[in-house]
Amino acid sequence: MSKRLTHLIVPLILHLFIIGQVFGEFKNYMGDELRDIGINIKNLDINTAIEQGLRLNHDQHLRQFEGELIDLNWKDSYYTFWFPQVDIVMTSSELLSSVNQKSQNSANDLKAPTGSVGIEVKEYSLFNWGKDYLQYQSDKNTYKRNVQVLSEQRRELKLLLMAEYFNLITLKKVEFFKKEQLRHASFVYRLNKEKFTLNKIRKQEYLQSRDEFLRAQDEYQEAIMNAAVGDERIAYLIGDTSSTRYTIKDNIVYKKLFIKQEEAFQMSAQRNPDVLNTLNDVENANINYEIEQKDNLPLPKISLNFGAYRHSFGQDSHHTRYERTPHDGDVDISASINATWNLMGPGGLFNSRKTARALVTKNMAVKNYLKYKHLTKSQIRETFKKIINLQSQIDILDAKIETVEKTFDTTLDNYTRTQTAFINIKDSLISMTQTKEDYAMAILEHLQQKIKLAKLIGIENLPNDIFETLTKQ
């Protein structure tokens, strides 16, 4: 009995030593390779990812420029409505030479400059039945909504940064699980190789263990690649170089959903970006329809023509005067009616198609608003169902992990004593690795669905569920 144990334990210790050496050499080799190709290793936590992403993300930089353009356009709309347009105007002409000059004596006189310089005030509308004000209100609605959109996009970037960080945590956990699977498969393969050399197992079992070792190696390489892709994605989002690889010590904290479905419906009606966009379209469509109706009526427009303060100069005279038009000193307040009705042509009889087009646009905006309210509620309901289902799966997988770990330990112990078949250790190893991976992916999917729910509602964090705090070392 002692000889049998010696034959089993000594090769076991030997192979464990060999495996340790192999992984040690592999780690050193990979470290040298990473240094050779210029890969930067960096520690990363969720707060750093969020702060750096909001500060260095390319799209966020573009949004800052876009915000400046929005403010500049709004200033134009504001000053156009509230203030008259005031221009500095200068005109000047000078005869440089004449092709057919008849009088030599007056040549210098003809070259004297003439013109004027002054301040000119454009015609200013005093009253036009609210049409200018309606357009001003439309521009103001659009401006406010555009500012909100920039804020919403910043919030969505933050949610994306957190989602990608949680995804990277999970990819690196899966990489670790696949590495553990490879370690166990390598042990069984080397053990069987030694046994086959001593003619203690059949060649079939040895080849099966080798096949399992190669399968585990293939899955480990795929897990390494997936984690590297995750590194690349988050490096782009937070503005790091594309060769950066991250070391993460955090784990995801599982927390069940707290918010109620009806509360989510009520909040989304006031905060969801798509709902707010379509609501703004409805308000502007109503304004445009009202403008079209007023444009089709012969309503007088009362305007003020300030004229210009102009200094004129020339060869014989210089004078400065205030005038509405040249040689006219009046300041006019005038009422005018400008109306055009089509009898035949693109607008239809009495502009009927033009007004009808504005009404159809208004009705489409209302329908689109109702559509997105309905769609948002449907998406929230669907997300709630997924989250509740994932919570049930997580409870099951959590209980299953302890079982599959104990099963594998028992099966491995029995296999080293030749008390069970190879197929059992193979199935047990696959089941343990897959269960751990399924549990990690379910935790990730649960958290990503909660982030999606927050995005649908239009908030940064769910009530009593702050995403930045859902990590621990």
PAMAR-600435 format. One line per 4 residues: number of its first residue (from 1); for each residue x, y, z of C-alpha. Coordinates in steps of 0.2 Angstrom, whole numbers, plus 5000, padded with zeros to 4 digits. Layout:
N
NUM	X Y Z  ...
REM end
This chain:
473
1	5000 5000 5000  5014 5012 5004  5022 5008 4988  5007 5012 4978
5	5005 5029 4988  5023 5032 4984  5021 5029 4965  5006 5041 4966
9	5012 5055 4977  5030 5057 4971  5025 5060 4952  5011 5071 4959
13	5023 5082 4968  5035 5082 4953  5021 5088 4941  5015 5101 4953
17	5033 5108 4953  5034 5107 4934  5017 5116 4932  5023 5130 4944
21	5039 5132 4934  5030 5132 4918  5018 5146 4924  5032 5155 4932
25	5042 5155 4915  5026 5159 4906  5023 5174 4917  5041 5180 4915
29	5040 5178 4897  5024 5188 4895  5031 5202 4906  5046 5203 4894
33	5035 5202 4879  5024 5216 4886  5039 5227 4889  5046 5224 4872
37	5030 5229 4863  5028 5245 4873  5012 5240 4883  5009 5251 4898
41	5002 5242 4914  4991 5253 4924  4980 5251 4940  4962 5256 4937
45	4947 5259 4949  4930 5265 4945  4932 5283 4951  4948 5285 4941
49	4939 5278 4926  4924 5290 4928  4935 5306 4932  4947 5303 4918
53	4934 5298 4905  4924 5314 4908  4939 5324 4907  4948 5316 4892
57	4935 5308 4882  4935 5314 4864  4916 5315 4862  4915 5325 4878
61	4928 5337 4871  4917 5339 4855  4902 5342 4866  4911 5357 4874
65	4913 5365 4857  4896 5361 4852  4890 5369 4868  4899 5385 4863
69	4891 5385 4846  4874 5383 4854  4877 5398 4865  4883 5409 4851
73	4867 5404 4840  4856 5408 4855  4864 5425 4857  4860 5429 4839
77	4842 5424 4841  4840 5434 4857  4847 5450 4850  4838 5448 4834
81	4821 5449 4844  4825 5461 4858  4836 5474 4850  4837 5483 4833
85	4851 5479 4821  4864 5493 4822  4878 5493 4809  4893 5504 4805
89	4892 5508 4787  4906 5515 4776  4906 5519 4757  4920 5527 4747
93	4925 5528 4729  4940 5536 4721  4945 5539 4703  4962 5532 4700
97	4964 5535 4682  4954 5538 4666  4957 5529 4650  4952 5543 4638
101	4956 5559 4647  4951 5574 4638  4956 5588 4651  4973 5588 4658
105	4969 5602 4670  4956 5593 4680  4965 5576 4681  4970 5578 4700
109	4952 5585 4704  4944 5569 4698  4954 5558 4709  4947 5566 4725
113	4938 5552 4736  4919 5554 4739  4908 5543 4750  4900 5542 4767
117	4903 5534 4785  4890 5532 4798  4879 5522 4810  4864 5514 4803
121	4849 5506 4812  4839 5494 4803  4820 5493 4802  4814 5487 4819
125	4797 5478 4821  4786 5485 4835  4771 5474 4833  4766 5460 4821
129	4753 5451 4830  4766 5440 4840  4773 5431 4825  4791 5437 4829
133	4788 5432 4848  4782 5415 4842  4798 5412 4832  4808 5418 4847
137	4799 5406 4859  4803 5392 4846  4821 5397 4846  4821 5398 4865
141	4814 5380 4867  4826 5373 4855  4841 5381 4864  4835 5375 4881
145	4833 5357 4874  4850 5357 4866  4858 5362 4882  4849 5348 4891
149	4854 5336 4877  4873 5340 4881  4870 5337 4899  4861 5320 4895
153	4875 5315 4884  4888 5318 4898  4877 5308 4909  4876 5294 4897
157	4895 5294 4895  4897 5292 4913  4885 5277 4913  4894 5270 4898
161	4911 5272 4908  4904 5262 4922  4896 5249 4911  4913 5246 4902
165	4922 5246 4919  4911 5232 4926  4912 5223 4910  4931 5223 4911
169	4931 5217 4929  4920 5202 4923  4932 5198 4908  4947 5198 4919
173	4937 5186 4931  4933 5175 4917  4951 5175 4912  4956 5169 4929
177	4943 5155 4929  4950 5149 4912  4967 5150 4919  4962 5139 4934
181	4954 5127 4922  4970 5126 4912  4980 5123 4928  4969 5108 4933
185	4968 5101 4915  4987 5103 4914  4989 5093 4930  4978 5079 4925
189	4987 5078 4908  5004 5077 4915  4998 5065 4928  4991 5054 4914
193	5007 5056 4904  5017 5049 4918  5005 5035 4921  5005 5031 4902
197	5024 5030 4903  5023 5017 4917  5009 5008 4908  4996 5011 4921
201	4983 5018 4910  4977 5015 4892  4983 5026 4878  4965 5032 4875
205	4963 5040 4892  4980 5048 4890  4974 5056 4873  4958 5061 4881
209	4967 5070 4895  4978 5079 4882  4963 5084 4871  4955 5091 4887
213	4972 5101 4891  4972 5108 4873  4953 5113 4875  4957 5122 4891
217	4972 5131 4883  4961 5137 4869  4948 5144 4880  4961 5152 4891
221	4969 5161 4875  4951 5167 4870  4948 5174 4887  4965 5183 4887
225	4960 5190 4870  4943 5196 4876  4951 5204 4891  4963 5213 4880
229	4948 5219 4869  4940 5226 4885  4956 5235 4889  4956 5243 4872
233	4938 5249 4874  4940 5257 4890  4957 5265 4885  4948 5274 4871
237	4934 5280 4882  4946 5287 4895  4959 5294 4884  4973 5282 4887
241	4985 5276 4874  4979 5260 4865  4993 5250 4871  4987 5252 4890
245	4983 5236 4899  4974 5237 4916  4976 5229 4933  4959 5229 4942
249	4958 5223 4960  4939 5227 4962  4925 5215 4962  4907 5219 4958
253	4895 5220 4973  4878 5212 4969  4863 5222 4975  4845 5218 4971
257	4834 5231 4962  4825 5243 4974  4815 5255 4963  4797 5250 4959
261	4790 5249 4941  4777 5263 4943  4790 5275 4950  4801 5272 4935
265	4786 5275 4923  4782 5292 4932  4800 5298 4932  4803 5293 4914
269	4789 5303 4908  4798 5319 4914  4816 5314 4911  4818 5301 4897
273	4828 5310 4883  4818 5303 4868  4802 5309 4877  4809 5326 4880
277	4815 5327 4862  4798 5323 4855  4789 5334 4868  4800 5349 4862
281	4795 5345 4844  4777 5345 4848  4779 5363 4856  4788 5369 4841
285	4776 5362 4829  4762 5370 4838  4771 5387 4836  4775 5384 4818
289	4757 5380 4814  4751 5396 4823  4764 5406 4813  4757 5399 4797
293	4739 5403 4802  4744 5421 4806  4755 5423 4790  4739 5418 4780
297	4730 5433 4787  4731 5451 4781  4737 5457 4798  4746 5474 4798
301	4764 5475 4804  4770 5491 4814  4788 5495 4812  4800 5509 4816
305	4813 5515 4804  4827 5524 4814  4837 5529 4799  4856 5533 4800
309	4868 5545 4807  4879 5548 4792  4894 5559 4788  4896 5562 4769
313	4912 5569 4761  4917 5573 4743  4927 5586 4733  4916 5601 4736
317	4906 5597 4752  4907 5589 4769  4891 5587 4780  4884 5577 4794
321	4866 5574 4797  4853 5561 4804  4842 5554 4790  4831 5539 4786
325	4837 5539 4768  4850 5550 4759  4843 5568 4759  4828 5564 4770
329	4828 5568 4789  4813 5559 4795  4811 5545 4807  4797 5534 4802
333	4784 5524 4811  4775 5514 4798  4761 5501 4797  4761 5489 4782
337	4751 5474 4776  4761 5461 4766  4750 5446 4761  4751 5435 4746
341	4739 5421 4743  4742 5408 4730  4728 5404 4717  4738 5391 4708
345	4755 5384 4712  4765 5375 4725  4755 5382 4740  4738 5377 4734
349	4722 5389 4734  4724 5403 4746  4740 5394 4753  4729 5379 4759
353	4742 5366 4757  4755 5376 4766  4744 5378 4781  4739 5360 4780
357	4757 5354 4779  4760 5363 4795  4745 5355 4803  4751 5338 4797
361	4768 5341 4805  4760 5346 4821  4750 5330 4821  4765 5319 4817
365	4775 5327 4832  4760 5323 4844  4760 5305 4837  4779 5303 4839
369	4778 5310 4857  4765 5297 4861  4775 5283 4852  4790 5287 4862
373	4781 5288 4879  4773 5270 4875  4790 5263 4869  4799 5270 4884
377	4786 5261 4896  4788 5245 4886  4807 5245 4887  4806 5249 4906
381	4794 5235 4908  4805 5223 4898  4821 5228 4908  4812 5225 4924
385	4807 5207 4919  4825 5204 4914  4832 5210 4930  4820 5200 4941
389	4824 5185 4931  4843 5188 4933  4840 5189 4952  4832 5172 4952
393	4847 5165 4941  4860 5173 4952  4852 5165 4968  4853 5148 4959
397	4870 5150 4953  4877 5156 4970  4870 5140 4978  4877 5129 4963
401	4895 5136 4964  4898 5128 4981  4891 5112 4975  4902 5111 4959
405	4917 5115 4969  4915 5101 4981  4910 5089 4967  4926 5094 4958
409	4938 5092 4973  4930 5075 4977  4931 5069 4959  4949 5075 4958
413	4954 5066 4974  4945 5050 4968  4953 5051 4950  4971 5052 4958
417	4967 5036 4967  4960 5028 4951  4943 5026 4959  4933 5035 4945
421	4934 5037 4926  4942 5051 4917  4925 5057 4909  4919 5061 4927
425	4934 5073 4931  4932 5081 4914  4914 5084 4916  4916 5090 4934
429	4930 5103 4928  4920 5109 4914  4904 5111 4925  4914 5120 4939
433	4922 5133 4927  4906 5136 4917  4896 5139 4933  4908 5152 4939
437	4908 5160 4922  4889 5160 4922  4888 5167 4939  4900 5181 4935
441	4891 5185 4918  4874 5185 4927  4881 5198 4940  4887 5209 4926
445	4871 5207 4915  4861 5212 4931  4871 5227 4934  4871 5232 4915
449	4852 5230 4915  4851 5242 4930  4862 5255 4921  4850 5253 4906
453	4835 5256 4917  4843 5272 4923  4847 5277 4906  4829 5274 4900
457	4822 5284 4915  4834 5298 4912  4844 5298 4929  4862 5295 4934
461	4859 5283 4948  4844 5273 4953  4836 5277 4970  4846 5269 4984
465	4858 5262 4971  4873 5272 4967  4883 5263 4954  4900 5270 4959
469	4899 5261 4976  4895 5244 4968  4913 5238 4969  4924 5231 4982
473	4942 5224 4983
REM end
